[in-house]
Amino acid sequence: MKASLTMLVRQQLGCLERILRVVRHRGFTINDLSVTPDALANHYVMTLSVESSRGINLLTNQLVKLFEVEELTLDSGQKVKGVNYAKSA
């Protein structure tokens, strides 16, 4: 199964490594990765194309639990809801 994810991620030390570790530990292969700074201060827009025989919800359910991931949208346009952390100042 192939899927594309777009995430709004806080720019914090080690955040990209944590996201990539979750992808690897859940058994997904990254086919494409794009990371660009967002217009919002201290955020990245991260787009991942992944592939696995596992369901995409196995990955998205773990990614939204990461503190740095503020929004996650699937290529179908479906937003994935996760843990709602209080915004830090």
N, C-alpha and C positions, 0 to 999 in steps of 0.2 A: 504494500500500500504506500503510495506517495502522497505527501501533503505539504502544504506551504503554511507557515506561521508568521505572523507579524506581531512584534511585541514592542511596547514602550517600556524601556528599562532605565532605572536610575543609574547614573554614572557613579559607581562606587568601586573602590579597589577590589579587584578579584571577581566582579560581577559576571564578566563574560566567561571566565573559567568555570564558575559555578554552573552557569547555564549549559555550557558544553559538556560538563561532567554529567549532569542529569540526562542529557540526550544520549550520551554513551552508555550510562548505567541502565537505561531503560531499553537498550537494544536497538537504537535507531542509528542509521547512517546519514550523515550530512552530505547532501548533493550540492548545495549552494548556500553561501552565507554572505549577508550584506549587513554592515553596521555603519550608520551615519548619525552624526549629531542632530538632535531635534531642535526646533525653534525654542522649545521650553528650556529653561536653564537646567543644566546638569542631567540631561536625559539623552539616551540613544534610541533610535528606531532600528530594530534588529529584525531582519527577514531571514528565515531559515526554510530551506527545502529539505525535507527528510524522507527517508524510505525505511520501511520495516514490514515484517509479516505480522507485527502486532498492531492493535488498534491505536489510533492517534490519541484517544482519550487517556490511554495509559501515560502518555508523555505530557499532555496538556494539564492533567490533574496534578502532576508533580511540579511543573513549571510555575503555575499560578501560586503555589505555596511559597516560592522564593520571595524574599522581602523586596528585592530589586525589581521584580516584574510587576508593573502597575496595570498594564493592559495586555491581553493576548487575544488576537483575532485569527481565526482559521481562514484559509483561502476562499471558503464558501461565504465569508462575511459574518459568520457566527462568532460572537464574542463569548469568551469563556470566562465565567465568573470564578473567583477564587477568594482567598483570604483577604479581608479588607484591613490593611494596616493603617494606623493613624499616620498622617503626613508629618514628616519631620521638618522643622524650620531651618 
